[in-house]
Amino acid sequence: QSALTQPPSASGSPGQSVTISCTGTSSDVGGYNYVSWYQHHPGKAPKLIILEVSKRPSGVPDRFSGSKSGNTASLTVSGLLAEDEADYFCCSYAGTTNWVFGGGTKLTVL
Amino acid sequence: EVQLVQSGAEVKKPGESLKISCKASGYSFTNYWIGWVRQMPGKGLEFMGIIYLGDSDTRYSPSFQGQVTFSADKSITTAYLQWSSLKASDSGIYYCARRSSGWLFDPWGQGTLVTVSS
């Protein structure tokens, strides 16, 4: 069982929006604004798409957005494209050089 | 371009030793920490620990303390993860990732698949 809880799957049609949740505790997600999200196509290197809860690295489309409320962080993908089909996982700093990860969510574009 | 390239897939028998690598390029190697992350088959990611490449200071996650060893060779900008005696439960995909400012990992390597089977 992963330290952070994510739904195993999510789906949406092209153009729609999908939100993926990432639930932790007050010791990780709730305690720090250091939640990051990654897009992972199997066999390739995971790619950072959100850092510090809601910031986008350069080059990441603004269709990707992040937020947090209490112990739950969320990733929203708007205007779904076929290329968004991938695994997405969250990561949170948990203090004392420790990080925790989510179990990953497989996003399917219908 | 900042990049981490990991060594290829390995198939080993229980009890054998193994050392996998993570070659860094495109940045000042010794100024950053490298983290190691495990993904067991069908499971989520687990943080194993980190190593500072400047002086090889290492911090192991309690679950992995004593089970694996991190090391680095500054001369070839490469970090290593090694096992002295593999178990079947060590099978999985292992990722290296650079710990960047903002308490996150970026970039990541492509992963190394380790299969331990008799």
Chai-1 contact restraints between the chains, C-beta under 6 A:
chainA,res_idxA,chainB,res_idxB,connection_type,confidence,min_distance_angstrom,max_distance_angstrom,comment,restraint_id
A,S2,B,G44,contact,1.0,0.0,6.0,A-B,restraint_1
A,Y34,B,W103,contact,1.0,0.0,6.0,A-B,restraint_2
A,S36,B,L104,contact,1.0,0.0,6.0,A-B,restraint_3
A,K44,B,Q110,contact,1.0,0.0,6.0,A-B,restraint_4
A,A45,B,W108,contact,1.0,0.0,6.0,A-B,restraint_5
A,A45,B,G109,contact,1.0,0.0,6.0,A-B,restraint_6
A,A45,B,Q110,contact,1.0,0.0,6.0,A-B,restraint_7
A,P46,B,W108,contact,1.0,0.0,6.0,A-B,restraint_8
A,L48,B,D106,contact,1.0,0.0,6.0,A-B,restraint_9
A,L51,B,G102,contact,1.0,0.0,6.0,A-B,restraint_10
A,L51,B,L104,contact,1.0,0.0,6.0,A-B,restraint_11
A,E52,B,G102,contact,1.0,0.0,6.0,A-B,restraint_12
A,Y93,B,W103,contact,1.0,0.0,6.0,A-B,restraint_13
A,T97,B,R59,contact,1.0,0.0,6.0,A-B,restraint_14
A,W99,B,F47,contact,1.0,0.0,6.0,A-B,restraint_15
A,F101,B,G44,contact,1.0,0.0,6.0,A-B,restraint_16
A,F101,B,L45,contact,1.0,0.0,6.0,A-B,restraint_17
A,G103,B,G44,contact,1.0,0.0,6.0,A-B,restraint_18
A,G104,B,G44,contact,1.0,0.0,6.0,A-B,restraint_19
